[in-house]
C-alpha cells in the first residue's frame, strides 16, 4: 500500500468511527474536547524523541496523525475545510518559505536563511514560529 493510500485508509477509518453506527466516544468528540488529547500526544511524542527509541517515536507519530486526522474530519463535517485543504495549506506555506529550494534563490548562511524566513512571514502577516 502506498503512503497516499494509507492516509486515505486513516481518513476512512475516522469517517467510520464518527458515522451513525460508529463509536459513541469518537462521535461525541469536538475540537475542544480533543484538544487535551492533542497536547497529551504531543508531549508523549516529545518524550519518545528524547528516548531515541524509533519504535516508540513511530507509535507516537501515529497517535498524532490520528488526532490531526480526526480534527480534520470534525471540520469537514461542518463544511469548513478538509484534510486536503490543510495539507495544501502547509505545502504552499513551506514552498513559499523555502525559495532557496523551490525558487532558485541563492542559498546564504543559516543566519541569512533565518532572516529570509522572518521576512517572508512578515509579508504574510505572520509572527508565529512555524
Backbone bond lengths (Angstrom), bond angles and torsions (degrees), N, CA, C in turn:
res aa  C-N    CA-C-N  psi(-1)  N-CA   C-N-CA  omega(-1)  CA-C   N-CA-C  phi
1 X - - - 1.448 - - 1.533 108.52 -
2 X 1.323 117.32 138.67 1.460 121.76 -179.57 1.530 111.03 -82.71
3 X 1.333 116.47 165.12 1.461 120.71 176.60 1.526 111.89 -55.86
4 X 1.348 118.77 -49.38 1.468 117.82 179.33 1.536 112.50 -59.53
5 X 1.311 116.40 -36.79 1.467 119.60 178.26 1.524 111.00 -66.51
6 X 1.318 117.20 -39.53 1.472 120.49 177.65 1.529 110.59 -64.59
7 X 1.323 116.66 -41.44 1.465 119.44 179.47 1.528 109.72 -64.29
8 X 1.313 116.49 -42.49 1.466 120.42 176.83 1.529 110.32 -61.80
9 X 1.330 116.82 -39.77 1.463 120.90 178.37 1.536 110.21 -60.92
10 X 1.332 117.27 -41.77 1.465 120.69 177.66 1.526 110.62 -63.26
11 X 1.327 117.08 -46.21 1.468 120.09 179.43 1.524 111.06 -62.15
12 X 1.328 117.14 -39.95 1.467 121.03 177.98 1.528 110.87 -65.29
13 X 1.339 117.14 -40.07 1.458 121.54 177.59 1.532 110.14 -59.24
14 X 1.317 116.31 -44.94 1.468 120.61 -179.15 1.523 110.54 -67.18
15 X 1.321 117.29 -39.49 1.467 120.23 176.35 1.525 109.41 -58.45
16 X 1.331 117.28 -43.16 1.470 121.26 178.76 1.523 111.25 -64.54
17 X 1.332 117.24 -41.87 1.461 120.34 179.93 1.524 111.96 -62.10
18 X 1.336 117.18 -32.88 1.469 120.95 -177.03 1.526 112.87 -97.53
19 X 1.322 117.51 1.65 1.467 121.95 -179.79 1.535 111.27 -74.49
20 X 1.311 116.46 171.85 1.469 123.42 -177.62 1.527 111.81 -49.00
21 X 1.299 117.90 -46.63 1.465 121.88 -178.69 1.529 111.95 -98.53
22 X 1.320 116.84 22.03 1.454 121.50 -178.16 1.508 112.85 -83.35
23 X 1.304 115.74 -156.50 1.466 123.43 -177.10 1.539 110.10 -82.03
24 X 1.337 117.32 124.69 1.477 119.28 -179.96 1.528 113.04 -55.89
25 X 1.354 117.28 -40.10 1.460 119.88 -179.41 1.520 110.89 -64.97
26 X 1.350 117.12 -48.18 1.459 120.34 -179.10 1.524 111.54 -63.85
27 X 1.312 117.54 -37.39 1.473 121.33 -178.20 1.519 112.32 -65.57
28 X 1.332 117.21 -31.74 1.471 118.75 -176.58 1.528 113.54 -86.31
29 X 1.340 117.51 -7.80 1.456 119.90 -178.28 1.532 111.24 -68.81
30 X 1.320 114.38 149.30 1.466 123.24 176.98 1.528 107.43 -129.65
31 X 1.333 117.44 166.97 1.472 117.49 174.85 1.533 112.35 -54.51
32 X 1.328 117.19 -39.64 1.465 120.02 -179.68 1.523 111.33 -66.45
33 X 1.340 118.05 -39.92 1.460 119.82 -177.93 1.524 112.05 -75.26
34 X 1.312 117.32 -27.90 1.471 120.76 -177.27 1.536 111.24 -83.99
35 X 1.339 116.52 -15.05 1.462 120.56 -177.21 1.525 112.52 -56.90
36 X 1.334 117.62 -40.51 1.466 119.62 -179.76 1.526 110.96 -63.30
37 X 1.333 117.90 -33.53 1.459 121.07 178.40 1.532 110.89 -72.58
38 X 1.314 115.78 -34.36 1.464 120.14 175.24 1.528 110.06 -60.09
39 X 1.314 116.28 -46.90 1.466 120.91 179.91 1.528 111.28 -66.06
40 X 1.333 117.35 -41.52 1.463 120.82 177.77 1.524 111.24 -61.65
41 X 1.335 115.86 -46.55 1.467 119.85 -178.20 1.524 111.23 -66.89
42 X 1.333 117.49 -36.75 1.467 119.95 176.87 1.527 109.91 -63.22
43 X 1.320 117.30 -41.23 1.456 121.43 178.16 1.526 110.62 -65.38
44 X 1.326 117.13 -42.19 1.462 120.48 178.60 1.533 111.03 -65.09
45 X 1.320 117.30 -36.45 1.463 120.35 176.86 1.525 110.24 -65.78
46 X 1.327 116.86 -42.69 1.470 120.05 177.86 1.525 110.59 -60.51
47 X 1.330 117.45 -42.46 1.465 120.94 177.64 1.522 110.84 -63.67
48 X 1.340 116.71 -40.54 1.467 120.60 179.06 1.524 110.35 -62.86
49 X 1.328 116.64 -41.03 1.468 120.28 177.89 1.525 109.57 -61.32
50 X 1.326 116.92 -42.83 1.464 120.46 177.81 1.528 111.51 -61.54
51 X 1.319 116.54 -33.29 1.476 120.37 -178.98 1.525 112.28 -74.07
52 X 1.316 116.55 -17.89 1.473 122.79 -179.77 1.536 112.76 60.66
53 X 1.344 116.04 23.65 1.459 121.15 179.04 1.527 108.46 -95.91
54 X 1.341 117.90 106.23 1.465 120.51 -176.08 1.530 113.96 -56.76
55 X 1.327 117.27 -35.83 1.467 119.25 179.64 1.519 111.51 -66.82
56 X 1.327 116.29 -41.59 1.463 120.92 178.08 1.536 110.35 -66.65
57 X 1.314 116.86 -43.05 1.469 121.30 178.48 1.522 109.86 -60.64
58 X 1.331 117.10 -45.14 1.459 121.93 179.35 1.529 110.87 -58.67
59 X 1.324 116.36 -45.81 1.471 120.67 179.40 1.525 110.95 -60.66
60 X 1.317 116.98 -44.91 1.468 120.53 -177.57 1.527 111.59 -70.12
61 X 1.322 118.06 -34.45 1.470 119.95 174.08 1.526 109.11 -63.14
62 X 1.333 116.96 -40.98 1.463 120.33 176.17 1.521 111.59 -58.88
63 X 1.338 116.95 -43.14 1.467 120.29 177.38 1.521 111.19 -60.87
64 X 1.343 116.54 -39.99 1.468 119.91 178.20 1.531 110.91 -65.43
65 X 1.338 116.70 -42.22 1.464 119.76 175.90 1.529 110.16 -55.44
66 X 1.327 116.64 -43.78 1.465 119.84 -179.36 1.524 110.91 -61.36
67 X 1.323 116.71 -49.42 1.468 120.05 -178.47 1.526 110.76 -61.11
68 X 1.331 117.44 -44.50 1.464 120.45 -179.86 1.529 110.98 -65.42
69 X 1.328 116.70 -40.05 1.462 119.97 -179.70 1.522 111.59 -68.63
70 X 1.330 118.37 -38.53 1.469 119.19 178.78 1.531 110.18 -68.35
71 X 1.332 116.66 -34.39 1.471 119.15 174.46 1.534 110.56 -62.66
72 X 1.321 116.75 -44.79 1.470 119.88 177.14 1.526 110.92 -58.89
73 X 1.329 116.25 -42.22 1.468 120.12 179.52 1.522 111.22 -61.47
74 X 1.313 117.43 -40.63 1.465 121.38 179.53 1.529 110.74 -60.87
75 X 1.324 116.21 -42.95 1.461 119.46 -179.82 1.525 111.31 -73.72
76 X 1.318 117.34 -31.79 1.463 120.17 175.26 1.527 110.15 -65.44
77 X 1.322 117.68 -39.35 1.460 121.94 178.43 1.523 111.44 -60.54
78 X 1.331 116.87 -28.71 1.474 121.66 177.98 1.525 111.62 -93.29
79 X 1.358 115.96 7.56 1.469 122.09 -179.23 1.527 112.75 57.05
80 X 1.331 116.60 36.55 1.463 120.81 179.88 1.528 111.68 -98.06
81 X 1.314 118.44 -44.47 1.465 123.00 172.61 1.516 108.65 -166.78
82 X 1.331 115.70 167.99 1.464 121.86 179.92 1.526 110.16 -117.25
83 X 1.307 115.64 170.85 1.463 120.21 173.98 1.525 109.68 -59.10
84 X 1.323 116.05 -38.77 1.462 120.05 178.13 1.527 111.00 -59.44
85 X 1.329 117.03 -41.45 1.464 120.32 177.75 1.524 111.37 -62.58
86 X 1.336 116.77 -42.81 1.468 120.39 179.68 1.525 110.84 -65.02
87 X 1.326 116.54 -41.97 1.466 119.94 178.42 1.522 111.22 -64.58
88 X 1.336 116.89 -43.69 1.462 119.24 179.79 1.521 110.67 -64.32
89 X 1.321 117.24 -36.33 1.462 121.59 179.24 1.530 111.16 -61.02
90 X 1.337 117.08 -45.23 1.465 118.64 -178.83 1.523 111.05 -73.71
91 X 1.323 118.05 -33.32 1.472 120.29 175.94 1.523 109.57 -62.79
92 X 1.328 116.70 -45.99 1.465 120.47 179.22 1.530 111.18 -62.16
93 X 1.339 116.37 -44.94 1.464 120.68 -178.02 1.532 111.14 -63.00
94 X 1.315 117.16 -48.40 1.462 119.83 -177.08 1.528 111.71 -69.42
95 X 1.321 117.62 -32.15 1.467 120.60 175.13 1.526 109.69 -65.46
96 X 1.326 115.94 -44.84 1.470 121.78 -179.84 1.525 111.37 -64.67
97 X 1.322 116.86 -37.51 1.465 121.30 -175.77 1.523 113.37 -85.30
98 X 1.329 117.12 -0.72 1.467 121.11 177.38 1.522 111.23 -124.56
99 X 1.346 117.45 57.22 1.461 118.71 -179.26 1.527 112.63 -63.94
100 X 1.313 116.95 -23.18 1.471 120.87 178.10 1.526 110.99 -68.96
101 X 1.326 117.29 -15.09 1.461 121.56 178.10 1.529 110.58 -106.14
102 X 1.341 117.02 -41.55 1.461 121.00 -170.20 1.523 115.34 -107.86
103 X 1.333 118.65 -7.58 1.465 120.08 -177.37 1.521 112.65 -129.26
104 X 1.296 117.31 21.30 1.463 122.01 177.38 1.524 113.44 55.48
105 X 1.342 116.82 30.88 1.457 119.82 173.99 1.523 108.12 -81.36
106 X 1.326 116.88 148.60 1.465 118.33 -179.41 1.524 111.31 -64.42
107 X 1.322 115.72 146.03 1.456 121.63 177.76 1.514 108.00 -89.10
108 X 1.319 115.82 130.24 1.456 120.27 177.92 1.511 110.57 -109.45
109 X 1.300 115.42 -161.49 1.459 121.13 176.98 1.528 108.75 -71.16
110 X 1.321 115.23 169.67 1.465 119.12 177.66 1.528 110.45 -59.54
111 X 1.322 116.72 -38.57 1.464 120.71 177.69 1.519 112.13 -63.67
112 X 1.336 116.19 -41.24 1.467 119.97 177.78 1.527 111.26 -66.31
113 X 1.334 116.30 -37.68 1.464 119.64 177.29 1.519 110.83 -64.09
114 X 1.334 117.18 -41.01 1.470 121.07 178.62 1.534 110.07 -64.57
115 X 1.319 116.22 -41.02 1.465 120.79 178.51 1.527 110.14 -63.78
116 X 1.331 116.71 -42.49 1.464 121.39 177.57 1.522 110.47 -61.38
117 X 1.338 116.58 -43.31 1.470 122.78 178.89 1.532 109.85 -58.55
118 X 1.324 116.01 -47.36 1.467 120.80 -179.01 1.533 111.10 -64.56
119 X 1.327 117.21 -38.58 1.465 121.10 178.57 1.532 110.44 -65.25
120 X 1.306 117.92 -42.16 1.464 121.21 178.35 1.529 109.73 -63.76
121 X 1.334 116.83 -44.06 1.469 120.18 177.52 1.532 110.57 -60.55
122 X 1.344 116.83 -41.36 1.468 120.57 -179.84 1.521 109.89 -61.09
123 X 1.329 116.49 -43.05 1.464 120.89 179.24 1.524 111.47 -64.95
124 X 1.322 115.88 -31.23 1.470 120.23 177.41 1.534 111.33 -77.80
125 X 1.329 116.15 -12.18 1.448 120.09 -176.05 1.526 112.71 81.23
126 X 1.334 115.53 24.28 1.456 121.23 -176.98 1.521 109.65 -109.44
127 X 1.318 115.99 146.41 1.450 120.95 172.62 1.515 111.35 -127.95
128 X 1.352 117.03 8.00 1.460 120.57 -179.25 1.521 110.25 -73.88
129 X 1.361 117.57 159.23 1.462 120.97 -178.00 1.526 113.75 -76.47
130 X 1.324 119.26 -9.06 1.467 121.67 -177.19 1.502 112.23 -80.99
